[in-house]
Amino acid sequence: MDFYFGLAQIIGVHTLIGLSAYIVLLTGQVSLAQAGFFAVGAYVAGMLTVLAGWAILPALAASAVLGAVVACAVGFPALRVKGLMLVIVTLAFGEGVRLFFFNFDYQVAKGGVKLGPLGSEGFRQIRYFPENGWTTMDVMLFIWVFVTLAMALLWWFDRSRYGAVLRAVGEDELAAQSVGLNLTAVKVSAMTIGGAIAGLGGGIYAHYTTHIEHASFGILLATFALAYPILGGLGSVFGTLLAAMFVQGFLVEGLRFLGDWRNLLFGALIVLAMNVRPKGFLDAPTLLGLKRLFGGKSGAA
Amino acid sequence: MALLELKAVSRHFGGVRAVDGLDLSVEQGQVFGLLGPNGSGKRTTVNLVSGLFPLSSGSVTFQGNSLDGLATHLRLQTGIARTFQNIRLFGQLSVWQNLWVAQNSPQDRARHGFFARWLGGQSGAREEILPLLEFSGLAHKQDELASNLSFGEQRRLELARAMATRPKLLLLDEPAAGMNSEEVGQLRERILSLRGSGVTILLVEHVMELVMGVTDCIAVLNFGQKIAEGTPAEIQANPAVRKAYLGGETA
């Protein structure tokens, strides 16, 4: 059973980083910086529980806040450029963060053992969960509480004017400007919220793996973060959840019996999925259809 | 004092003088027509007023305040809204949402608190949006995606979206392009009803039937310069205008 709980943990954390890219993608921005915010969150939360002796909740809060602050600071200059330029700028930021942690040593002796980040060796012994006797199931449930909260927040945004504004900016910046929307404020706010979710996800990730290192936060993670919302469709937050389950549950774990063929099939299945559903699993027309099918009340009611 | 005043406005694109020393003054409550052959600088003028790109020289004042250097989204808050010739709706948003996102006027800011304005649901905006849906005849399609509307419906929605920003001055960039004569007739009724409600309109249009029927005053541009200004009847009789449009014999 622990295997499935462990898988659920992975899916949960990947859903969080997917959601952090989802809200940024709504505004039409393709950001490869999410892995950077995730890394910041991971190191901050780990250092707070291990070195400063904080409890898990305040440490996670701190990683979310710091993720948001960094995202906001990156957002102002980065969002002046668009499209491929933004991809390059955010990629550079993400690599910058990774290389920072590659060179980051901050070890403190605790009870005769030196603890803390040690450059390329990474940061070992983030043992808050085992030390406090949490079982795999406890940790899994803990993770999914945050996934549910993040999804609820973004789902609420989608029902509000703010959500419509994010999508409006993503569709047509010129038109959005000419109905009085401040593009910078909208894009930076999305980036900040995305940074908070990524930072939170990183903080959780550091604690369930107990060992983090710079290599985990590279371009591959940034690509996964983008792949979930794109594969899942930008129509709804549930698309990102579905895609994280599909990729981590089915493609990565479910096809493990195929051995080396899995890697080949992995790419092919994603290409196939995008061909069958070019706008993702849950796009706007599909959702409208589902809403009508289930006789949901119309939007304005 | 005029509502909108352009003084010696120029805009150059490299060596091309798209607008060249233009003076224009639009009075409160007017429907002001802007005519001219293709490439005469009409659309550039609209873009300069709405703030899409900066002036090369000259000044634009609105209600006595200079608009120089003011970003597009801030111009909207002073009361300038626009539509586009090639309709620019938010296609994957519903009709309702298209109107909802446009509620950025100072009145809307004053009416609702920050959280209600941004994070509130659709019910909070019902009172303001229902009249707009009725104005555009789209009440029965409020949940439809904008991209699924017919061409005429999209034009109506774009006009309603501009009205949702509660403009004092509305810039209409070829609102009748691609419409049949019945739709042009309906558009004319809408423009007149907007004027009746006190909105000043700057209309760029090629469809003469519409321009001659609704405008109070017309300016004609050619090569970025104003070649004539007057009432529709005066413009129709003006030889310089005929020459610019029809080419032909030199004076």
Interface residues (C-beta under 8 A of the other chain):
Chain A: W156 F157 R159 S160 R161 Y162 A164 V165 R167 A168 E171 D172 L174 A175 A176 Q177 S178 V179 G180 L181 N182 L183 A284 P285 L288 S298 G299 A300 A301
Chain B: S50 L52 A71 T72 H73 L76 Q77 A81 R82 F84 R88 L89 F90 G91 Q92 L93 S94 W96 Q97 N98 W100 V101 A102 Q103 N104 S105 R117 W118 L119 G120 G121 Q122 S123 A125 R126 I129 Q142 D143 L145 R161 A162 A164 T165
